[in-house]
C-alpha cells in the first residue's frame, strides 16, 4: 500500500496517485497504525477505477461507520449482457449494477448452487467480452446473483473493465451535478 499523504479539503476526495482519477472512496482501516494515523486526519482510500489502496490526508474530516454496506467499491447501475459458465451449465442474464470488484446479475433461472463461476461481460462498444475467469457467488435469490470478481482472464480484461468504470463514473457524476 502506498503511504503518500495528499492534503485535501474536508469536502473533497483525493485523486488516486496511481491513475490520477478522482473516483475514490474511503475504505476500512485494516491495520492498527491506520487507526492512529486517522487521528491526524490521514485515512485509507480505495480507487473505484484501478483498485489502488492508498492513504490520503483530509483535514478536519470525521467519518461514520456504515456496518450494513461492507463493499470496497461503489456499485453503479448499468445494464450489461452477461453469460455465466459453470461446468457444462450456461446461464445468460444482464447486470443490474457493477463495480471493479463485482456485480449483481439478473437471470431468468439460477444455477444449482455453485460457489464459483466464470462470467463474460459484453461492455458497451467493445468487440470481445471481458472475461472473469473466477467469480464467487455471494448470494443467489429470485433470479439475482450477487457476484464478487476473483480473477480475470488476464490483466487486459481487468484494464478494460477499469476503463469502462471510469467512463461510467464520469457519466454518473455529470448526472448528479445536473440534478443538483
N, C-alpha and C positions, 0 to 999 in steps of 0.2 A: 504494500500500500504506500502511495506517495504521501509525504508529510509536509508538503509545501503549503504554507498558510496563505490565504487570499483574503485580505481585509475587504469587507463589503458593508453596505448599509443594512440595517435590520430588516428592511422590506425587500431587499434583493436576494437572489440566489446566486451562488458563484458559477462561473463558467467552468466547464471541465478543462483541466490542464492538459489532458491527453488529446481531446478532439476539438477543443475551443467552442463547444456548443453550450448554449445557456439552459439546456433542458436537464436540470439536476434536481434531486430531491434529497432531503435529509434521510439518513439511514440509521439503523440501530447502532448504538455504541456496543462494541463487542469486547474490547479489552479494558481492563481497569484503568490504564493510563488515559484512555479516551474519556472516561468519566472525569478524571482530574483536569484534562485539557478543556472540557466543556465549561468548567468554572471560569476559565479565561476566555470564554466565547469562541472556542475552536471546536467545531463539530464535524463528524463524518458525513460525507455526501456520496451519492451514487449517481453517475451519469445515466440517464434514461436512454441514451443513444448507443454509447460504446461500452457500457457496463463497467467503466473505471470507477474505483472507490478511492476517495481522497479526503483530506482534511481541509476545511475552509473556515476562516475566521469571520464571525458575524457579531459585531459589537452590539451589546445590549439585547440580544435575542434570547428568548426562552421558548421552549417547545413543550407541548403537551404530549403525553403518551397516548397512543391510539391502539389499544390492545386488540381490537377487533380485526383490523386490516394489517396483516404482517407482511404484505408484499414489499419487495425491494423496488419494484418498478411500477410506475403508473400505467394502468391499462387504459387504452384509448379505444373508443367504439369505432369499428370498421368491419365491413363485410368482405371477406376474402374467401374464395373457394379453397376447401381443404380436403385432402384424401389421407385417410389413416390406414396403415397396414399393421396387421398382427398375424404372423404366420401366413396362412392362406386366406385369412379374412381381409376383406377390403371394405371400408366404410367411407362414404362421402358426406360432406356437410359444408358448413361455412362458419367463419369466425363471427363472434358477437363482439368481442373485444380482443386486443392483442397488446403485448409489450415485448421487449427484447428477451424477457425471461419466461414467457408462456402465453397462453391464450385460453379463451372459452369458446368451444366449438358446439354449434347446434347441429344435431344429426336427426335423421328420421328413425333410426334404431340404434341400439347400443351393442358394443362388442361384449361377449361373455367374459366379463371381469378380468381382463389382462391388466397387469400393472405397468407394462412398458409397451410402447408402440412406436412406429415410425410415422412421421407426419410430413406431408408435402403441402406447401402453401403457394398458391398462384397469386403473387403480388401484382398490383397494377402496373401495366406497361412492361412487364418482364416476360421474356420468352420462356425460360426454364423455371420450374418451381424451386423455391427454397426448400431444401430437404433437411429435416431434423431427424437425424439417424436414431436417436434415443430420446424419447419423451415419456415422462411419468404421468399417469392419470391420477390426479389428486382426489377427484370425486366424479361420480357419474350419476346424474339424476335427471329423469324425464327427458332423455334425449340430449342432454347437455354434458359435455366432457370438459372438466377443468384440467388443463394440461400444463405441466412445467417442462420447459426445454432443458435437456441434459447435455446432449452432444449433437453438433451439426455434422453434416456430411464432410465438410472441410471448412476452413476459415473463410473462404469466399462466400459461403452461404450465410454465415453469421454477419459478414460485412454487408451483404445485400439487404438482409433484414434490418440492420442498423441504419442504412441509407433510407429505407422505406419508413422507418420510425422517425427519422429526422424530418422527412417531408411531412409526415403525419402530425408530428408535434408542432411544426410551423403552421399548418392549416388550422389545428385546434386553437393555437394561441391567437391567430388572426381572428377566428370566430369569437373567441372570448373577449377580445378587445372591441370588436364591433358591437357585441351585446351590452357592453358597459358604457 
